[in-house]
Amino acid sequence: MAFTRSLCGKSVLAATLLVASTGFVQRAAAQVYGNDFHTVTVTVATISVMQVSAGSVSLTITGAGVVAGQDQMTVVEQSTSLLWGTNSLNQKITVSTNLVGALFTLKLVALNPTRGTAMPEFVLSTTANDLLVNVGRTSGSCTLRYTGVALASQGIGTDSHTVTFTISN
């Protein structure tokens, strides 16, 4: 509330107080006298990640499960899972081994993939083979089934593979 007096100069002071108390001065202070801008860019890079659930897998062929009179002996292991995620289209997962000149055969197949299409079982080699195709822009998992095959005529020994999984297009 402002007081107005008829004295010269005092009415101007009262009008100023009236303006300040109504908030007009505050609204005037919020007035924009200029502006500026800048561009913010968000870039998402290609992301491809994989994880094998077990650090090592052991396949041992013993007398158990071997049939007398047959040359071929096998052992199967499928307790390992492969998990992956990628944000790119048309991706596939390939697999290879580092072992050149293996004594025994090692086969691999992906079982029950949650995404993508599993390829048929194949023998691991130093050349990359397709394990799963059509896994683009997704995350998923599968069980890995390894099959070791040896012939009795090959004798005894040990093959040690470093198996590499790769997501590519």
TITI-235753 format. One record per residue (C-alpha): residue in one letter; chain; x negated, y, z. Coordinates in steps of 0.1 Angstrom, whole numbers, plus 5000, padded with zeros to 4 digits. Example, Ala and Ser with C-alpha at 12.3 -4.5 7.8 and 13.67 -1.06 7.14 Angstrom:
# TITI-235753
+-----+-------+------+-------+------+
| res | chain | east | north |   up |
+-----+-------+------+-------+------+
|   A |     A | 4877 |  4955 | 5078 |
|   S |     A | 4863 |  4989 | 5071 |
+-----+-------+------+-------+------+
This chain:
# TITI-235753
+-----+-------+------+-------+------+
| res | chain | east | north |   up |
+-----+-------+------+-------+------+
|   M |     A | 5000 |  5000 | 5000 |
|   A |     A | 4986 |  5034 | 4991 |
|   F |     A | 4994 |  5068 | 5004 |
|   T |     A | 5000 |  5096 | 4980 |
|   R |     A | 4995 |  5132 | 4991 |
|   S |     A | 5001 |  5163 | 4972 |
|   L |     A | 4967 |  5176 | 4979 |
|   C |     A | 4945 |  5179 | 4949 |
|   G |     A | 4919 |  5151 | 4948 |
|   K |     A | 4936 |  5130 | 4975 |
|   S |     A | 4962 |  5116 | 4950 |
|   V |     A | 4934 |  5103 | 4928 |
|   L |     A | 4919 |  5085 | 4957 |
|   A |     A | 4953 |  5070 | 4965 |
|   A |     A | 4958 |  5058 | 4929 |
|   T |     A | 4924 |  5041 | 4930 |
|   L |     A | 4933 |  5023 | 4961 |
|   L |     A | 4966 |  5012 | 4946 |
|   V |     A | 4949 |  4998 | 4915 |
|   A |     A | 4923 |  4979 | 4936 |
|   S |     A | 4949 |  4964 | 4959 |
|   T |     A | 4970 |  4950 | 4929 |
|   G |     A | 4940 |  4931 | 4915 |
|   F |     A | 4938 |  4951 | 4883 |
|   V |     A | 4901 |  4958 | 4888 |
|   Q |     A | 4894 |  4920 | 4893 |
|   R |     A | 4912 |  4912 | 4860 |
|   A |     A | 4892 |  4938 | 4843 |
|   A |     A | 4859 |  4924 | 4856 |
|   A |     A | 4867 |  4890 | 4840 |
|   Q |     A | 4870 |  4906 | 4805 |
|   V |     A | 4846 |  4890 | 4780 |
|   Y |     A | 4821 |  4914 | 4764 |
|   G |     A | 4804 |  4889 | 4742 |
|   N |     A | 4799 |  4852 | 4737 |
|   D |     A | 4773 |  4827 | 4725 |
|   F |     A | 4772 |  4789 | 4717 |
|   H |     A | 4749 |  4760 | 4711 |
|   T |     A | 4752 |  4725 | 4696 |
|   V |     A | 4750 |  4694 | 4717 |
|   T |     A | 4744 |  4661 | 4698 |
|   V |     A | 4748 |  4627 | 4713 |
|   T |     A | 4729 |  4600 | 4694 |
|   V |     A | 4734 |  4563 | 4700 |
|   A |     A | 4705 |  4541 | 4689 |
|   T |     A | 4707 |  4505 | 4678 |
|   I |     A | 4709 |  4484 | 4708 |
|   S |     A | 4703 |  4446 | 4707 |
|   V |     A | 4696 |  4427 | 4739 |
|   M |     A | 4694 |  4390 | 4747 |
|   Q |     A | 4688 |  4369 | 4778 |
|   V |     A | 4682 |  4332 | 4781 |
|   S |     A | 4696 |  4319 | 4814 |
|   A |     A | 4667 |  4294 | 4821 |
|   G |     A | 4630 |  4304 | 4820 |
|   S |     A | 4620 |  4269 | 4809 |
|   V |     A | 4636 |  4237 | 4797 |
|   S |     A | 4621 |  4203 | 4801 |
|   L |     A | 4631 |  4173 | 4780 |
|   T |     A | 4615 |  4140 | 4790 |
|   I |     A | 4621 |  4108 | 4772 |
|   T |     A | 4619 |  4078 | 4796 |
|   G |     A | 4630 |  4042 | 4796 |
|   A |     A | 4665 |  4053 | 4807 |
|   G |     A | 4688 |  4056 | 4776 |
|   V |     A | 4663 |  4040 | 4753 |
|   V |     A | 4677 |  4010 | 4734 |
|   A |     A | 4654 |  3980 | 4730 |
|   G |     A | 4645 |  3973 | 4694 |
|   Q |     A | 4652 |  4008 | 4682 |
|   D |     A | 4623 |  4031 | 4671 |
|   Q |     A | 4641 |  4064 | 4677 |
|   M |     A | 4645 |  4077 | 4713 |
|   T |     A | 4664 |  4109 | 4722 |
|   V |     A | 4671 |  4132 | 4751 |
|   V |     A | 4696 |  4160 | 4753 |
|   E |     A | 4696 |  4191 | 4775 |
|   Q |     A | 4724 |  4217 | 4775 |
|   S |     A | 4722 |  4236 | 4808 |
|   T |     A | 4708 |  4268 | 4792 |
|   S |     A | 4729 |  4297 | 4781 |
|   L |     A | 4721 |  4325 | 4757 |
|   L |     A | 4737 |  4359 | 4764 |
|   W |     A | 4736 |  4388 | 4739 |
|   G |     A | 4749 |  4423 | 4731 |
|   T |     A | 4746 |  4445 | 4701 |
|   N |     A | 4763 |  4477 | 4688 |
|   S |     A | 4754 |  4471 | 4651 |
|   L |     A | 4775 |  4455 | 4624 |
|   N |     A | 4767 |  4423 | 4605 |
|   Q |     A | 4743 |  4409 | 4630 |
|   K |     A | 4731 |  4373 | 4634 |
|   I |     A | 4709 |  4355 | 4659 |
|   T |     A | 4679 |  4335 | 4646 |
|   V |     A | 4655 |  4313 | 4664 |
|   S |     A | 4621 |  4299 | 4658 |
|   T |     A | 4592 |  4282 | 4676 |
|   N |     A | 4556 |  4291 | 4677 |
|   L |     A | 4544 |  4254 | 4676 |
|   V |     A | 4528 |  4245 | 4643 |
|   G |     A | 4525 |  4207 | 4637 |
|   A |     A | 4548 |  4194 | 4664 |
|   L |     A | 4544 |  4157 | 4673 |
|   F |     A | 4581 |  4153 | 4681 |
|   T |     A | 4613 |  4167 | 4667 |
|   L |     A | 4631 |  4194 | 4686 |
|   K |     A | 4667 |  4203 | 4675 |
|   L |     A | 4689 |  4231 | 4686 |
|   V |     A | 4726 |  4241 | 4682 |
|   A |     A | 4748 |  4268 | 4699 |
|   L |     A | 4778 |  4254 | 4716 |
|   N |     A | 4811 |  4272 | 4723 |
|   P |     A | 4800 |  4308 | 4713 |
|   T |     A | 4824 |  4335 | 4727 |
|   R |     A | 4816 |  4356 | 4696 |
|   G |     A | 4803 |  4348 | 4662 |
|   T |     A | 4800 |  4316 | 4643 |
|   A |     A | 4776 |  4288 | 4653 |
|   M |     A | 4756 |  4272 | 4626 |
|   P |     A | 4750 |  4234 | 4624 |
|   E |     A | 4723 |  4218 | 4644 |
|   F |     A | 4688 |  4222 | 4629 |
|   V |     A | 4652 |  4213 | 4636 |
|   L |     A | 4632 |  4241 | 4651 |
|   S |     A | 4603 |  4254 | 4630 |
|   T |     A | 4581 |  4284 | 4627 |
|   T |     A | 4605 |  4297 | 4601 |
|   A |     A | 4635 |  4314 | 4617 |
|   N |     A | 4668 |  4295 | 4613 |
|   D |     A | 4702 |  4310 | 4618 |
|   L |     A | 4717 |  4300 | 4652 |
|   L |     A | 4748 |  4323 | 4652 |
|   V |     A | 4762 |  4346 | 4624 |
|   N |     A | 4788 |  4374 | 4625 |
|   V |     A | 4780 |  4386 | 4660 |
|   G |     A | 4779 |  4423 | 4652 |
|   R |     A | 4792 |  4451 | 4676 |
|   T |     A | 4799 |  4427 | 4705 |
|   S |     A | 4785 |  4409 | 4735 |
|   G |     A | 4788 |  4372 | 4739 |
|   S |     A | 4774 |  4340 | 4751 |
|   C |     A | 4769 |  4304 | 4742 |
|   T |     A | 4754 |  4272 | 4756 |
|   L |     A | 4722 |  4260 | 4740 |
|   R |     A | 4719 |  4223 | 4733 |
|   Y |     A | 4684 |  4210 | 4728 |
|   T |     A | 4678 |  4175 | 4715 |
|   G |     A | 4643 |  4160 | 4716 |
|   V |     A | 4637 |  4131 | 4692 |
|   A |     A | 4607 |  4108 | 4693 |
|   L |     A | 4598 |  4075 | 4676 |
|   A |     A | 4583 |  4047 | 4697 |
|   S |     A | 4558 |  4044 | 4669 |
|   Q |     A | 4546 |  4079 | 4676 |
|   G |     A | 4533 |  4070 | 4710 |
|   I |     A | 4531 |  4094 | 4739 |
|   G |     A | 4523 |  4131 | 4741 |
|   T |     A | 4537 |  4165 | 4749 |
|   D |     A | 4549 |  4194 | 4727 |
|   S |     A | 4551 |  4228 | 4742 |
|   H |     A | 4573 |  4253 | 4723 |
|   T |     A | 4578 |  4290 | 4728 |
|   V |     A | 4612 |  4295 | 4714 |
|   T |     A | 4620 |  4330 | 4702 |
|   F |     A | 4656 |  4344 | 4696 |
|   T |     A | 4660 |  4374 | 4675 |
|   I |     A | 4691 |  4396 | 4666 |
|   S |     A | 4688 |  4409 | 4631 |
|   N |     A | 4711 |  4418 | 4601 |
+-----+-------+------+-------+------+
